[in-house]
């Protein structure tokens, strides 16, 4: 939205500025054919014999001239109006026509070779034509479209026509009517001037509101500005300016130029700020693109790594840097992201394939350890020291085989290890009990130890009853079985 738009503050015409035809011109169309006769030759010309009309040919009829609209009909006057006007005049024997103005007479024309009635009728109609002009002007004064200069021009023209008119009638009344119309014309001019002043003030106020909106937009520019939306708002304000300029009264040039200068200045402020923002955005996008190109290069270097843990951590760091880098423009961002995603997919797909393979192996290991722990649990229960010694030897073989199998799924580690530990604890309990029986100092501690075991077994019963997790419940039951073995050994 450049400021060099091909428009000046007031270079368009408005409907109010088109002049209408002046009142005198409109009134002139209402005159009679008799009024069109010149005063130097009032005598009608002798009529000429009419020529016989030729019969038109068919071709001529086919190319008839277009119909021309008839001129407005001349006004018609009543006999009463004509008689009243004729009462102010007379015609002498030589055909001279006089009009009475107060106590004096004035010759207004000559109509020889005609009777007095015909002569008076002609000049009375001229008077009535003048009166009709005044009546039309009075009607025109009430029109909302009349202009001040039309009023002045019409009054001047009518004063000239009524000064010494070559007409018969009540000329004094005609001039009195014109004087009243002149007063009404001055009042109407004052109304028009006030209306123009009010319309001018209203137009200035409305256009100032448009300017203030533009200035508010220019003042609100900042880092959070939506430049596209703000540009649309400026464009809308400019269209409002043009519409207002076309459809309202023309503002005085000084006011129009001042308002346009303010509006143009606001638009220039916006355009300069948007241009600066665009330059900064382009520079930032170039830097973002450079950073993301570096990230892609690093991703390409590590995408084939099989060091899953550290490399996964590196890719997470690259992703964080990618987010912090910002935007490089939609088109560039989409292309850059596709390249980075391609490198990341190479690594993560390979890692997932390795995990899938490891998962199969771990499930196989779990099956093997399930079989070993079942074999170990079959060694129980152990009743005496001799049986405990034999069970210990068998358990050592099982544990050696156990250690050679490898990892199991993470979710099964605690459960499977807990079962094997429970077997070891039960055998150990019998071994400890046998050793305690051969220890001379053990008898003193048997009673206290038995009481502690009884309390612990009660506590385990409560915890097992309250536990909802099957894996934890199984661990508690294994612990209870071990302590029961100790209790049996002590007794």
N, C-alpha and C positions, 0 to 999 in steps of 0.2 A: 504494500500500500504506500507507494511513493508519494512525496509531498508535491511533486511537480505535475499533479493532475491538471489536465487542460481545462481549467475553469477558474474564473475570477470570482471574487466575492459576490458581485452583482452583474453577471454577464448573461443572465437569462431573462426574457420578458415574462411578465405576469399578466394574467387575464385582466386585472384591475387597471393596467396601464394602457389598454387598447381604447382609443378614443371612439366614441360613438358619433354618428353624424350630428352636426349642430342643429338646434331647434329651428333656426331660421330656414335651413335647408329642407327640413321635414315639412315645415309649414308651407313652403313654396309649392310643394306638390299638390296642395289643396286649393290652389287658386283656380278661378274659372277661366274658360277660354277667352272671355271678354277681357280679363285682366292681362292677358298676354299681348294685347294690342299695344303698339307704341303710341305715345302721346302726340307725336308729330304727325301721325296719319290715322286719325280716328275713324275716317270715313271708310266704310266697307267697300271693297273693290267690286266692280260689276261681275256677276257670275258669268263664267265662260260656258259655252254649250258643251255638253258632255259628248265625248267621242264614243262611237259604238264599240262595244266590247267584242273582241275577237273570240271565237269559240276555241277553247284550248284543245290541242290534240291529245290522243291517249298517252303519248310519250310524255307530254308536258304534265298531264295529270299524275303520271307515275313518279315524277320528280318534283312534286310540289314543294315549295319552300316550307321550312319548319314553322310551326305556329308560334307567334310572338305574343307574349302575355300582354294584355291590354293595360294601359296606364290607369292609375287610380281614378275613379270617377270624381268629378268636381262636386264640391259640397252643394247641397240644395238649400235654399232659404225659403221660408214661408212668405206668403204675400203680406202678412202683417209686418214682418221684419223689413221687407222692401218698402212698404208704404211709409213706415216710421222713418226710415232713412231718407226717403224722397222728400219728406216734409221739411228737411233742412236745406233744400235747394230749389232752384228755379231755372228755366230756360227762356232766353229772350227770343225775339223774332228772327235774329240772325243765327240762331242755333248755339249761342254762347251759354255755357253751363256755369252756374254760380252756386256757392255753398255759403250758408249763413253761419258765421262764427260770432256769437254774442250779438252785438248791435251792428256788426259790419258784415259785408259780403266780400267774397273773394272768387275770382274766376278760376275755375279748375279745368276748363277745356272747352272744346267747340265740337258740335255735332250737326253740321249743316245737312240739308236735304233729308232731314228726319223729323218726326214729330217730337214734341217735348216729352211725352211719356216714355218713348223709347230711349231718348237721351238720358233722362233722369234714372231710368232703370239700370242703364249701363254703369253710371257713376255711383249709384246706390249699392250695386253689387260689389264695386271696388271697395267701398267702405266696409261692407260686410265681410269681404275677404280679409281686410286688415283686422277686423274684430276677431275673425276666426283664427288668425295668426296669434293674437294675444291669448285667446282661449287655449290654443294648443301649447303655447309657451307656459301658461299657468298649469296645464296638465303635466308638461315636461318637468316643471319644478318639483313635482311630487315623486318623480322617478328616482329610485336609489342609484341609478347608473349615471345621472347627470354629473358633469364636471364643472368646477368653478369657472374655467375659461369659457365654457359653453354659455353660462349665465351671462357673463360680461359681454360676449360677442352677440348674443341674442338681444340683450337690452339695447346695446349700441345700434344694432341694425333696426330694431323696432322704433327707436327714437328718431332715426333718420327717416323712416317710412311714414311716421305719424307727424312729423314736423310740419310739412306743407303738402299733405297728400292731395292728389288729384282725384278726390272722391267726394261723395255727398252723403252726409250723415251727421250724427252727433259727435263731432270731432273733439269737443271738450270732454265728453264722457270717455271717449277713447283714450285721450291723454291722461285723464284721471285714473283710468284702469291701468294704464302703463306705469304711472307713478307708483301705484300700489304694488304692481308686479315687481317694480324695481326694488321697493322696500322688502318684499318677500324674497326677492333674489339675494339681497344682502344677508338676510337672516339665514337663507338656505346655504349661502357660502360659509357663514359662520358655523353652521351645523356640519357642513362637509369638512371644514378645517379641523373642528374638534374631533369628528369621527376619524379623520386621517391621523390626527395626533394620537388618539386612543389606539387606533390600529397599529400605528408605528411603535408605540410603547409596548403593545402586546407582542408584536413581531420581534422586537428587540429582546423582550423578556424570554420568549420561547427560544430564540436562537442562542441567547446567553445560557439557557439551561443546557442546550446541546454542548456548548463550549465547556461548561463547568463539568459535565460528565466526562468529556475528553481529558480535561485537566486532572480530574480525580483518578482516572485510569493511569495517566502518566505518572502521577505522584505515588501510586500504589505499586509500581514496578519493583521487583526484588528477586531474590533467589528462588522463591516459591511460585513465581508467576507462571501461569499457563499461557505461553506465548501464542499458541494457535487460537485459544479461546479469546484472548485479549485482542488479537488481530481481527477476529470476527466482530468483536464489539466496536472497534474503531471503524471497520467497514460499514457497520450498521449506522453508526453516528454520522458518517459521511453521507450515506444515502438519505438520512433524515435531513441533513443540511440542504442537500440538493432539492429534495421534495419541498421543504419549507421555502426555499428560494424561489421555486417555480410557482407555488400556490398562494403566497401571501404578498402583502404590499411591499413595494420596493423600499428598502431601508436606506436612509441617507448614507452617502458614500463614506463619510468619515466613520460613522458607527459600524457600517458593514466591513470596512477595511480593518478596523480595530478588532472586531470579533473574529474575522477570518485570520488575522495575525495570531491571535491566541489559540484558535483551533489548529492552525497549521503548526504552531510551535509545539503543541501537545503531541501531535502526530509525529513530528520530527524527533521529539524526545523518545517516543516509543520505538520508532524505526532505528534510531541510533542504539538504544538499549538492546533491542532484539538482535541487531547486527553484531554487537559486542558479545552477547550471549551465544550467538551462533558460532562466532570465532572461538570462544572459550570451549564450547561443546565439541567443536571439531578437533581442537587441540587435545582435549581430554579423551576423546574417542581414539585418537591416534595413539596416545600413550597407553590407553587400555588395550588396544589391539597389540601393541608391542609387548606388554606384560603377558597377555594371554598366549602370544606366539612362544614366549620363553617357557611358559607352563606346559604347553603342548610338546615342546622339544624335550623337556625333562620327563614328561610322561612317556614319550616314545623310547627314551633311554632305559626305563625300568619296566616297561610293559612285559618283557619276556622273562623277568626274574621269577625264580621259584622259591625265594626266601619269603614265604607268604606273610609272616607276621610283620617284619620291618617294612616290607614293600607296601602292605596294606596301610600302614601308618603313614608312609610317604604319600600315597595317593590321597589320603584324607587331608593331609596338609596342603597338597596341591589344590584340592577342592575348596578349602578355606581361602586360599590366595585368589582363586578364580572368583569367588563371591565378592571379595573385598576389592577386586580390580574395577568393578563397575560395568557400565554398558559401553559397547563399541558400535552401537547402531544395530538395528534389527537384522539387516541383511548380513553384515559381517559377524554379528554375534551367533547367528544360526550356523554359519559355515564354520566358525572357530569351535563352537560347542560340538559339532559333529565330529571334528577331528580329535578333540580331546576325549570325547565319549568312545570313539573307536579305539584309542590307545588303552583307555581304562577297561573296556570290554575284553580286550585281549588278555589282560592280566586276571581280571576277576572271573572270566570264564574258565581260564586255566586253573585258578585256585578252586573253583567250584568242582571242576572235574576231579581234582586231586582229593577234595573232601569227599566226593561221592565214592571214590575208590577206597579211601581210608575208612569210610563208614561201613563198607562191605567187609573189610578185613576185621574191623573191631567187632562187628556182629558175629563173625566166625570165631573170634577169640572168646567172646562172651559164651558162646555155646560150649567151647572146650572147658572154660572155667566153671560153668554150671555143672558139668559132669564131674570135675575134680572136687568141687565143694560137696557134691552129693556123696562122693566116695569118702571124703573126710568125715562127714556127719555120720556115715555108717559105722565109724569107729566107736561111737558113743552108744550107750553110756559106759564109763570106765568105773569099775567097782573097787579095785584095790591097787596097790603100788605096782604089782607085777603087770596087771592089765594096762596101767598107765604108762609103764615103761615101753611095753610092746606097741601101744597106740602112738607114743611119741616117735618111735622109729618109723612107723608107717606114715605119720603126718609129715615127717621130714622129707620123705620121698615125694609125697604129693606136692609139698611146697616147692621143691626143686623143679618139678615139672611145671608148676604154676608160674614161677618166675620166668620160664623160658617161652611162655605163650605170647606175652606182649599186652598192648593196651586193649581196653574194652570201651564201649560208649560211655561218655562222661556221666550220663544220667544213671548208669548202672554200677558205677565204681563203688560208692558207699555201701550199697546193698550187698554186692558180691563179696567185698572185702570184709564186711561185718559178719557174714556167715562163717567165713574161714577163721576170723579172729575168735568167734564164739567157741568153735571147736578147740582152738588152742587154749582158751581160758579154762574150759572145763577139764581138759587133761591136766593142765597146770594146777588146778585146784586140788585134784586128787594127789598129785605129786607133793604139793605143799602140805597137805594134811598128813601124808605118810611121814614126811620129814618132821613135822611138828610132834607126832606121836613118839618119835625116837629122841626128841629133845627134852632133857630134864626140866628146862625152864618153861616149856610150853604148857604144861598142865595149869600153871598159874594164870595163863592168859586165855584158856579155852572158854571159860564161862563168859568173860567180857566179850570175846570175839563172837560167840554164839548169839549174844544179845544184839550186837551190832548188825549181824547178818539178818536176824529176824526183823529188825526195824527197817533195814534196807529192802527186804522182800515185800514188806507191807507197802512201802513207798512205791516200789515198782508196780505192784498190783493196781494202785490208784492211777499211776501215770499211764499204764497200758489201757485201763478202762476209759480214760479221757482222751487218748490220742486218736486222731482221725486219719493221719497219714499212714498208709499201709507200710511204707518202707521204715519209717521211724518206729512204728509199732513192732515190726519184726526185730529191729535192733534191741528194743526194750525187752522183748520176750527172750532173745538170745542172752542178754545180760542176766535176766531172771534165772534162766536155766543154769548159767554158770554159778550163780550164788547158791542155788539149791544144791548143786554138786558140792559146794564148799560146806554147806550146812550138813549134808549127809556124811561128809568126811570128818567133820568135827565131832558129830555124835558117835 
